[in-house]
Amino acid sequence: MNLFTKQIKFIEDVQKEFNQVIQRTIQSYDYVLKDYVVNKQLFRKGIDGDGKRLPGYSRTTIRMKISKGQPADRTTLHDTQKFAISITIDAFSDGFEIGSDVGYSKYLIRRYGKAILKPTDENLREFLQNYFVPNLKTYVNNKKPR
């Protein structure tokens, strides 16, 4: 006779569903991850997902940016906003993938690296804390052993 049969089954069920909760959270709040990459990292700071500053613009590009009223002190990849708009996030049971379907994204990735489409550790931690943990708590509270 096992006193904790219901509790053990509950923990096993939560373990099985854990990745699905992550997947549903990313699918529901993919726009937040996209905002972290596009605005918090690239536009505001000019950094990639590894926290490295992107190489600066050429003098010609700096003059063009200034004439458009855009930031010229950092590389934002935000000139026409086509790249930012085209960023997609696909969630899977074992992770997620951030990509872009704009034609020239492969050239941006070649020049600046794959990390331009990666959230920083700080932003990912914030996402998990603000979105995943509450979703997990809700899931666990709705599934409590009886």
Secondary structure, DSSP 8 states (H G I E B T S, - for coil): --TTHHHHHHHHHHHHHHHHHHHHHHHHTHHHHHHIIIIIIIIHH-B-TTS-B-----HHHHHHHHHHT---SS--S-SSSHHHHHEEEEEETTEEEEEE-STTHHHHHHHH-GGGGS--HHHHHHHIIIIIHHHHHHHHHHT---
